[in-house]
Amino acid sequence: MKAIIETGGKQYYVEEGSEIHVEKLDAEVGSEVVFDKVLMVNGVAGQPYFSNIVVKGTVVKHGKKKKISIFKYRPKKNSHKKQGHRQPYTRVKITKVVSL
C-alpha cells in the first residue's frame, strides 16, 4: 500500500519497506513510531486526514545532514552576514500501512 503522510510540517510519499528522513523525532533507535496524519492512501484522498488509517515504522537512526551555508548581503550598505547549521533528522523505515 502507498500513502502520503504528514510529519514535522512536511508531507512524505511512503510505501511499505521504504526509508524516509523526517524531522528529528523523540524516539529511540529500534522503537516503533506511528504516523496518524495520513492524507492519501492508494490514490484516495482523506478529508483532510483519514481517521481509521495509520502508518507504522521503526526508527533506524538519528543524525545530522550536511551543513547548510547561509549568506545574507545588502548591496551598497557594506553589510553581510554568514551563518549556517546542520539540520538533525531521523531515518524511519516504514513497516506497514494499517487500517483500524
MARSE-691802 format. One record per residue (C-alpha): residue in three letters; y, z, x. Coordinates in steps of 0.001 Angstrom, whole numbers, plus 500000, padded with zeros to 6 digits. Layout:
<ropas>
ROPA | ALA | Y | Z | X
...
</ropas>
This chain:
<ropas>
ROPA | MET | 500000 | 500000 | 500000
ROPA | LYS | 503523 | 499213 | 501144
ROPA | ALA | 506559 | 501307 | 500321
ROPA | ILE | 510238 | 501846 | 501088
ROPA | ILE | 511171 | 505485 | 501745
ROPA | GLU | 514459 | 507238 | 502409
ROPA | THR | 514893 | 509970 | 505021
ROPA | GLY | 517841 | 511043 | 507131
ROPA | GLY | 520201 | 508807 | 505156
ROPA | LYS | 518282 | 505648 | 506147
ROPA | GLN | 515648 | 503531 | 504440
ROPA | TYR | 512359 | 502537 | 506096
ROPA | TYR | 509737 | 499945 | 505130
ROPA | VAL | 506331 | 501540 | 505726
ROPA | GLU | 502671 | 500841 | 505139
ROPA | GLU | 499540 | 502815 | 505881
ROPA | GLY | 498882 | 503010 | 509619
ROPA | SER | 502424 | 502127 | 510731
ROPA | GLU | 504560 | 504296 | 513050
ROPA | ILE | 508281 | 504795 | 512482
ROPA | HIS | 511122 | 506514 | 514360
ROPA | VAL | 513167 | 508712 | 511995
ROPA | GLU | 515991 | 511183 | 512455
ROPA | LYS | 514715 | 514409 | 514001
ROPA | LEU | 512637 | 516479 | 511575
ROPA | ASP | 511950 | 520216 | 511714
ROPA | ALA | 508185 | 519825 | 512034
ROPA | GLU | 505781 | 520498 | 514878
ROPA | VAL | 503724 | 517816 | 516612
ROPA | GLY | 500486 | 517246 | 514701
ROPA | SER | 501772 | 518675 | 511423
ROPA | GLU | 501906 | 516728 | 508177
ROPA | VAL | 505198 | 515652 | 506594
ROPA | VAL | 505697 | 514452 | 503026
ROPA | PHE | 508395 | 511942 | 502046
ROPA | ASP | 509140 | 512267 | 498338
ROPA | LYS | 512106 | 509875 | 498130
ROPA | VAL | 510173 | 506654 | 497502
ROPA | LEU | 512360 | 503726 | 496435
ROPA | MET | 509814 | 500925 | 496089
ROPA | VAL | 506020 | 500534 | 496053
ROPA | ASN | 504327 | 497105 | 496310
ROPA | GLY | 507432 | 495296 | 495054
ROPA | VAL | 508054 | 497610 | 492087
ROPA | ALA | 511349 | 499490 | 492224
ROPA | GLY | 511936 | 503063 | 491061
ROPA | GLN | 514894 | 504315 | 489014
ROPA | PRO | 516180 | 505108 | 491782
ROPA | TYR | 513150 | 507089 | 493039
ROPA | PHE | 509551 | 507376 | 491907
ROPA | SER | 508738 | 510872 | 490644
ROPA | ASN | 504955 | 510549 | 490890
ROPA | ILE | 504500 | 508875 | 494307
ROPA | VAL | 504769 | 510452 | 497781
ROPA | VAL | 504207 | 509114 | 501289
ROPA | LYS | 502341 | 511328 | 503751
ROPA | GLY | 502466 | 511120 | 507532
ROPA | THR | 501769 | 513098 | 510691
ROPA | VAL | 504245 | 513862 | 513460
ROPA | VAL | 503226 | 512109 | 516682
ROPA | LYS | 506051 | 513227 | 518999
ROPA | HIS | 509689 | 514205 | 519373
ROPA | GLY | 512026 | 512588 | 521870
ROPA | LYS | 515419 | 511086 | 522651
ROPA | LYS | 516375 | 507426 | 522516
ROPA | LYS | 518263 | 505529 | 525235
ROPA | LYS | 521808 | 506605 | 525999
ROPA | ILE | 524492 | 505046 | 523831
ROPA | SER | 527802 | 504388 | 525593
ROPA | ILE | 530986 | 504562 | 523505
ROPA | PHE | 534268 | 503230 | 524931
ROPA | LYS | 537494 | 503575 | 522946
ROPA | TYR | 540535 | 501673 | 524169
ROPA | ARG | 544078 | 501457 | 522839
ROPA | PRO | 545962 | 498485 | 524242
ROPA | LYS | 549485 | 498965 | 525692
ROPA | LYS | 549154 | 502774 | 525432
ROPA | ASN | 547334 | 503386 | 528761
ROPA | SER | 544745 | 505309 | 526793
ROPA | HIS | 540988 | 505030 | 526959
ROPA | LYS | 538064 | 507352 | 526382
ROPA | LYS | 534417 | 507022 | 527367
ROPA | GLN | 531659 | 509133 | 525922
ROPA | GLY | 528007 | 508792 | 524996
ROPA | HIS | 524966 | 510607 | 523698
ROPA | ARG | 521196 | 510332 | 523308
ROPA | GLN | 520045 | 510433 | 519707
ROPA | PRO | 516995 | 512657 | 519022
ROPA | TYR | 514158 | 511178 | 516971
ROPA | THR | 510743 | 511982 | 515561
ROPA | ARG | 507888 | 509461 | 515629
ROPA | VAL | 505814 | 509646 | 512451
ROPA | LYS | 502510 | 507860 | 511776
ROPA | ILE | 502127 | 507027 | 508088
ROPA | THR | 498698 | 508089 | 506860
ROPA | LYS | 498744 | 507268 | 503140
ROPA | VAL | 500773 | 506497 | 500051
ROPA | VAL | 499639 | 508848 | 497293
ROPA | SER | 500100 | 508606 | 493548
ROPA | LEU | 500251 | 512031 | 491903
</ropas>
